[in-house]
Amino acid sequence: MDSDRKVSKKVMKEEMDRKKLLRKYWRFIRPYRFVFMLIIVLGILQLAVPLIAPYITGIVLIDHVFEGEGSWTLEGAVLVLLIVFLFGVTMEFIRNYVTAKLGNRMVVDIRQKLYQHLQLLSPKFYDNKHVGGVVSRVLNDVNGAQNLVQGGVINIIVDLFVVFFAAAMLFVLDWRLALLALWILPMYYLTFTNLNVRIRFAWRSVHRQMERISAVLVERISGIKIVQAFNREKTEMKRYDKQAKQHFNYAMKAHILSNILGRITQSFNHIGTVIVWFVGGLFVMRGEFTVGGLVAFQAYLMQMYRPIQRFAEVNVTIQNSMANVERIFEVFDYDVDILNREDAKPLKHSNGELVFNNVSFVYQSERPIFKNRDKDGDPDIVEEFKADKKFFLVPPKIPPRGRPEIEGYEYEEYKALKNISFHAKPGEVIALVGSSGAGKSTLANLIPRFYDPDQGEILLDRVNIKNYDLYDLRKQIALVLQDNVLFSGTVYENIAYGRPEASKEEVIQAAKAANVHNFIMELKNNYDSILGERGMRLSGGQKQRVAIARALLKDPRILILDEATSALDAESEALVTAALEKLMENRTTIVIAHRLATVVRADQILVLERGEIVEHGTHKELLQLNGVYRNLYEKQLKAMKPDELENVHS
Ligand SMILES: Nc1ncnc2c1ncn2[C@@H]1O[C@H](COP(=O)(O)OP(=O)(O)OP(=O)(O)O)[C@@H](O)[C@H]1O
């Protein structure tokens, strides 16, 4: 292994302490606390119905009216019953409405916060993530989390109230029967203790498998041409089938466990009811209890058992949603690492003086260790989450996050830049050359602070770039890369992406300077023509010129340019070259050079090798050194696009 690369295995992320975690959850719930309370109050009001109804039917209707033991009339009792029922229906309608609104609002809110967080995270986060996996969290997991609100948590609080009320009523009616009915509670406790953790783990496996499916789908669909060109459709399909089957198996396991939990609690309830009928029946026959009393007792018993039964069902939703919530919070756990200092300096107009002072940079990547990969070369199957004991007497601590549970992580560090120093005066062109993997792009990525150096400093106008307001800093910089990302939308929107407030004349001016105006005018809807996703519909050269126009419109002081390596046809090449030259005028330019003309004309050339500057000077100086550059020049640079070679040997 090369000495710059260090791999450490199996280091697990520290579990976040619970208090900190609760604070994080609370941040999301806080704005809705009053709505939560309203829903609970409505729930309690709505519950008054099933709580009062048995009393009216059992005691008032049967004992008082039918047996003639009181002053109630039949009409009076029925009317009260009707009012009570109607009241319940109205409460339920309002409560459902408020709950649905709350659930949907929270989803919008969480998704917004998540997207905002994702926008702020640096490329370091994305280096280690599959796009599809991240998207699956924003879509699937946020949807799943919604069920937590709508599906049950609030019900539990209300249900708890019912259980206590019903239990109290049981004791009021007959304490001996009440004690008999409560034997069931420890049984419930043991059942939930043992099954809950398993259900949560089963859902974790389901969601993680879905994330893996999304990741593969997004990657393979974006690379569909390669899939087809290499005739891999069948293999890809097989791979997908295997993943989908695994997802099915995990989902079934989650359902089976939930079903078992539901049926066990149901059986306890039935047994409890039968026992009460039997013993209560004996009391009635012995004249120790009235028939109406027994009927009311059974009704309250139902009231007590039903919420517990419902909890068993709702619990499935809760465990499922909690597994979703965990995954959302895993993203929030990643702190935004490229931050604005509190006392950040504004930067309105930079001079473009750029200095690297002994800059070193280490890539840190984190990858899950796919245990299955060793077995059958298949990283797409998520290993199952399992409880670590067969039987639990006390509820096991479910770790707050799923992430470190099963998969170990492998951390890799790679020293990509070592002690880089150079000084670019305003308006100079600095060409970076060096073999593939030498660190050219890495160096360029440090300037807009996609990453921060581990050592040394980068100064712009003699101030460390970390001290500037990040927004202002990036405003001074434009990038034109090899793979220029355009977005779906019109050509106009793409050019104006960095300066939407620009006037139409300015946009057209930029397009003209980038030699793309004539081409745009040939399109059916000119500037309003819609580009496909990532700028499909355009050729490589056209895309590049639109990207140059986008950069020109931004009018940056610093330009980062990764010249295209792909062969453009002669006409395109000439157009792009002319556009680039215009773009570089009067700007400090850091160019990853792929054209000899650029290298030759550069004010300084930095020759990089394995992350170090091995030679530094102008073309002439470097040729005279007779070292790495000359060697590179003879082997590689000459093969570059030699637009104006005659200058080279002058
Ligand atoms: N996100 C990353 N995580 C870890 N290592 C990386 C990452 N990106 C690049 N590297 C490593 O850093 C080194 C420098 O990469 P860089 O992309 O800067 O090279 P380059 O000189 O621009 O190469 P090329 O000319 O081929 O684009 C390479 O060895 C590469 O393996």
The ligand as a Tripos MOL2 file, in Angstrom:
@<TRIPOS>MOLECULE
LIG
   31    33     1     0     0
SMALL
NO_CHARGES

@<TRIPOS>ATOM
      1 N1        -13.0710   12.2190   -2.7230 N.pl3     1 LIG1
      2 C1        -11.9180   11.5900   -2.5780 C.ar      1 LIG1
      3 N2        -11.7030   10.7880   -1.5340 N.ar      1 LIG1
      4 C2        -10.5400   10.1570   -1.3600 C.ar      1 LIG1
      5 N3         -9.5010   10.2640   -2.2050 N.ar      1 LIG1
      6 C3         -9.6420   11.0560   -3.2830 C.ar      1 LIG1
      7 C4        -10.8640   11.7540   -3.5270 C.ar      1 LIG1
      8 N4        -10.7180   12.4520   -4.6740 N.ar      1 LIG1
      9 C5         -9.4720   12.2070   -5.1170 C.ar      1 LIG1
     10 N5         -8.8270   11.3670   -4.2860 N.ar      1 LIG1
     11 C6         -7.4410   10.9070   -4.4150 C.3       1 LIG1
     12 O1         -6.6020   12.0540   -4.3800 O.3       1 LIG1
     13 C7         -5.6000   11.9650   -5.3620 C.3       1 LIG1
     14 C8         -5.5890   13.2410   -6.2070 C.3       1 LIG1
     15 O2         -6.7860   13.2930   -6.9620 O.3       1 LIG1
     16 P1         -7.0940   14.4810   -7.9660 P.3       1 LIG1
     17 O3         -8.4570   14.2760   -8.4810 O.co2     1 LIG1
     18 O4         -6.7840   15.7660   -7.3040 O.co2     1 LIG1
     19 O5         -6.0230   14.2060   -9.0980 O.3       1 LIG1
     20 P2         -5.8350   14.9430  -10.4810 P.3       1 LIG1
     21 O6         -4.4080   15.3370  -10.5340 O.co2     1 LIG1
     22 O7         -6.8380   16.0100  -10.6570 O.co2     1 LIG1
     23 O8         -6.1110   13.7490  -11.4850 O.3       1 LIG1
     24 P3         -6.7590   13.7810  -12.9670 P.3       1 LIG1
     25 O9         -5.8300   14.5310  -13.8300 O.co2     1 LIG1
     26 O10        -6.7940   12.3340  -13.3060 O.co2     1 LIG1
     27 O11        -8.1010   14.3970  -12.8310 O.co2     1 LIG1
     28 C9         -5.8700   10.7270   -6.1830 C.3       1 LIG1
     29 O12        -4.9140    9.7510   -5.8200 O.3       1 LIG1
     30 C10        -7.2330   10.2500   -5.7500 C.3       1 LIG1
     31 O13        -7.2560    8.8530   -5.6030 O.3       1 LIG1
@<TRIPOS>BOND
     1     1     2 1
     2     2     3 ar
     3     2     7 ar
     4     3     4 ar
     5     4     5 ar
     6     5     6 ar
     7     6     7 ar
     8     6    10 ar
     9     7     8 ar
    10     8     9 ar
    11     9    10 ar
    12    10    11 1
    13    11    12 1
    14    11    30 1
    15    12    13 1
    16    13    14 1
    17    13    28 1
    18    14    15 1
    19    15    16 1
    20    16    17 2
    21    16    18 1
    22    16    19 1
    23    19    20 1
    24    20    21 2
    25    20    22 1
    26    20    23 1
    27    23    24 1
    28    24    25 2
    29    24    26 1
    30    24    27 1
    31    28    29 1
    32    28    30 1
    33    30    31 1
@<TRIPOS>SUBSTRUCTURE
     1 LIG1         1 GROUP 0 **** ****
